[in-house]
Amino acid sequence: MGGFSLIHWIILAVLLLLLFGGNRFSTMMGDVAKGLKSFKQGLADEDDKKPQPPQQIGTQQQPIDITPRPAEPTAPPPPADDQTR
């Protein structure tokens, strides 16, 4: 009930070949195969693109200056409203 036997599948395949034609059907199957092949290749390329550790460039970097700087002079705070100006 509801299942297809071998005869049903064969009749279905013959009808598909008659509808689409042999050449068109094989072209579609070739396109599907190419799509699967490119999908697998894309997955393999993704595995190859693992992050690499940073490589040091041959030029020498300048050392970072960490000596403390003198504090910059700041302006005196503005007078409060109750003070004379």
C-alpha positions in Angstrom: 0.0 0.0 0.0 1.6 3.2 -1.1 5.0 1.5 -2.0 6.3 1.3 -5.5 7.4 -2.0 -7.0 10.3 -2.5 -9.5 7.8 -2.4 -12.4 6.5 1.0 -11.3 10.0 2.5 -11.1 10.8 1.2 -14.6 7.6 2.7 -16.1 8.4 6.0 -14.3 12.0 6.0 -15.7 10.7 5.3 -19.3 8.2 8.1 -19.0 10.9 10.5 -17.7 13.1 9.6 -20.7 10.2 10.2 -23.1 9.4 13.6 -21.5 12.9 14.9 -21.2 14.6 13.0 -23.9 17.8 11.0 -23.5 20.2 13.8 -24.2 18.5 16.4 -22.0 18.2 13.9 -19.1 21.9 12.9 -19.3 22.8 16.6 -19.4 20.9 17.3 -16.3 22.5 14.4 -14.5 25.9 15.6 -15.6 25.1 19.0 -14.1 24.1 17.4 -10.9 27.4 15.5 -10.8 29.4 18.6 -11.5 27.5 20.4 -8.6 28.3 17.6 -6.2 32.0 17.6 -7.3 32.4 21.3 -6.8 30.6 21.1 -3.4 33.1 18.4 -2.2 36.0 20.5 -3.5 34.7 23.5 -1.6 34.6 21.5 1.6 38.1 20.3 1.0 39.3 23.8 0.4 37.7 25.0 3.6 39.7 22.4 5.5 42.9 23.7 3.9 42.3 27.3 5.0 43.1 26.8 8.7 44.4 29.9 10.4 48.2 30.2 10.3 50.2 31.7 13.1 51.5 35.2 12.4 54.9 35.3 10.7 57.5 37.8 11.8 58.6 40.2 9.1 62.3 40.6 8.6 62.3 44.3 9.5 63.1 45.3 13.0 60.4 47.1 14.9 60.9 50.2 17.0 60.9 49.7 20.7 57.9 51.1 22.6 58.6 54.0 24.8 57.1 53.4 28.3 58.8 56.2 30.3 56.3 58.3 32.2 55.6 61.8 30.9 55.2 64.8 33.2 51.6 65.8 33.8 50.4 68.6 31.5 49.5 71.8 33.4 45.8 72.2 33.7 43.8 75.5 33.9 42.4 76.4 37.3 38.8 75.4 37.8 36.2 78.1 37.0 34.9 80.0 40.0 31.7 78.8 41.6 28.5 81.0 41.4 28.8 82.2 45.0 32.4 83.4 44.6 33.2 86.8 43.1 34.7 86.8 39.7 
